[in-house]
Amino acid sequence: MADEQIKEELTLEIDAPTPPDTASEEEHDLKETLKKIKETVSEEDPKPSSQLNLRTILGGDLLTSEMVRSHIWLFVLIVAFSIVYVAFRYQCQQDMLTIDKMEQQLKDAKFRALSSSSRLTEKCRESHVLEILKQNKDSLLHQADQPPYIIEVPE
């Protein structure tokens, strides 16, 4: 909007008739300069040169607004995929940490179960049970003095 007003003012100043006898040399130079500026001014971006070198890439000439506007959805898609990739990687790392923690808990539980089973087996041994029976004299249980009898039943 402001560019249009400036152009209109420039056009009015250049096209305004001035009597040749009152126009000074400075005004004439000013009009010529404004005319040249008007010819060189354009609202469109300059086209990128077909020559691609390091200077155009580092200078930012590669990213003109026309190119960005025509590929905006590609840039949005790349950013969205990058965000999804980072989120999935973070979630995967969290899951791996949880799995490692649970595996360590499983090893601890197996060790405790093995040690409990070992203690129970030791306490259930016949020699240990006999020792406990000897210590508790008030018990009615005792070790048999005679060997067991085999009773044969005819069929």
C-alpha positions in Angstrom: 0.0 0.0 0.0 2.8 2.4 0.9 4.8 1.4 -2.2 1.8 2.3 -4.4 1.6 5.7 -2.8 5.3 6.3 -3.3 5.0 5.3 -6.9 2.0 7.6 -7.5 3.9 10.5 -5.9 6.9 9.8 -8.1 4.8 9.6 -11.1 3.1 12.9 -10.3 6.4 14.6 -9.7 7.9 13.3 -12.9 4.9 13.9 -15.1 4.0 17.3 -13.7 4.5 20.0 -16.3 7.0 22.6 -15.4 7.7 25.7 -17.4 11.2 25.4 -19.0 12.2 28.9 -18.0 11.5 28.3 -14.2 13.0 24.8 -14.0 16.5 24.9 -12.7 19.3 22.5 -13.5 19.0 20.8 -10.1 15.3 20.1 -10.6 16.0 18.6 -13.9 18.7 16.3 -12.4 16.3 15.4 -9.6 13.7 14.4 -12.2 16.1 12.3 -14.1 17.3 10.6 -11.0 13.7 9.8 -10.0 13.0 8.5 -13.4 15.9 6.1 -13.3 14.9 5.0 -9.8 11.3 4.3 -11.0 12.6 2.2 -13.9 14.9 0.1 -11.6 12.3 -0.4 -8.8 10.2 -3.6 -9.0 8.1 -5.4 -6.5 9.2 -8.9 -7.5 12.2 -10.7 -6.1 15.1 -11.0 -8.4 15.5 -14.3 -10.1 18.3 -16.5 -8.7 21.2 -16.9 -11.1 21.5 -20.2 -12.8 25.0 -20.5 -11.5 25.1 -22.4 -8.2 28.3 -21.9 -6.2 29.4 -21.6 -2.6 28.9 -17.9 -2.5 25.2 -18.1 -3.6 24.6 -20.8 -1.0 26.3 -19.1 1.9 24.9 -15.7 0.9 21.4 -16.9 1.1 20.5 -16.3 -2.5 19.3 -19.8 -2.7 16.4 -19.2 -0.3 14.4 -16.6 -2.2 10.9 -15.9 -1.1 9.5 -17.3 -4.3 11.3 -20.6 -3.8 10.2 -20.7 -0.1 6.6 -20.0 -1.0 6.5 -22.7 -3.6 7.9 -25.3 -1.3 6.4 -24.3 2.0 4.5 -27.5 2.5 7.6 -29.5 1.9 9.3 -27.5 4.7 6.3 -28.1 7.0 6.4 -31.8 6.3 10.1 -32.0 7.0 9.7 -30.2 10.3 6.8 -32.5 11.3 8.7 -35.6 10.4 11.7 -34.3 12.4 9.5 -33.7 15.5 7.9 -37.2 15.2 11.3 -38.8 14.8 12.7 -37.1 17.9 9.6 -38.0 19.9 9.7 -41.7 18.9 13.4 -41.8 19.7 12.9 -40.3 23.1 10.0 -42.8 23.8 12.2 -45.7 22.7 15.0 -44.7 25.0 12.5 -44.4 27.9 11.2 -47.9 27.1 14.7 -49.3 27.0 15.5 -47.8 30.4 12.3 -49.3 31.8 13.1 -52.7 30.3 16.6 -52.6 31.8 15.2 -51.7 35.2 12.6 -54.5 35.0 15.3 -57.1 33.9 17.4 -56.1 37.0 14.3 -56.5 39.2 13.7 -60.0 37.6 17.3 -61.0 38.3 16.9 -59.9 42.0 13.6 -61.8 42.3 15.2 -65.0 40.8 18.1 -64.7 43.2 15.8 -64.3 46.2 13.7 -67.3 45.1 16.8 -69.4 44.7 18.2 -68.5 48.1 14.8 -69.1 49.7 14.6 -72.5 48.0 18.1 -73.4 49.2 17.3 -72.4 52.8 14.0 -74.4 52.7 15.8 -77.5 51.3 18.5 -77.2 54.0 15.8 -77.0 56.8 13.9 -80.0 55.4 16.8 -82.4 55.3 16.4 -85.5 57.4 19.5 -84.8 59.5 18.4 -81.3 60.3 14.9 -82.5 61.3 16.4 -85.2 63.5 18.7 -82.6 65.1 15.7 -80.4 65.9 13.8 -83.4 67.3 16.7 -84.2 69.7 16.8 -80.6 70.9 13.1 -80.6 71.6 12.8 -83.5 74.1 9.1 -82.8 74.7 8.2 -84.0 71.2 6.5 -87.3 70.7 8.3 -87.8 67.4 11.5 -89.8 67.4 13.6 -91.9 65.1 12.5 -95.5 64.6 14.7 -98.1 66.2 13.5 -101.0 64.1 13.6 -101.2 60.3 10.3 -101.0 58.5 8.3 -104.2 57.9 7.1 -105.2 54.5 3.6 -106.6 54.6 2.5 -108.7 51.8 -1.1 -108.9 51.0 -2.4 -111.8 48.9 -4.6 -110.8 46.0 
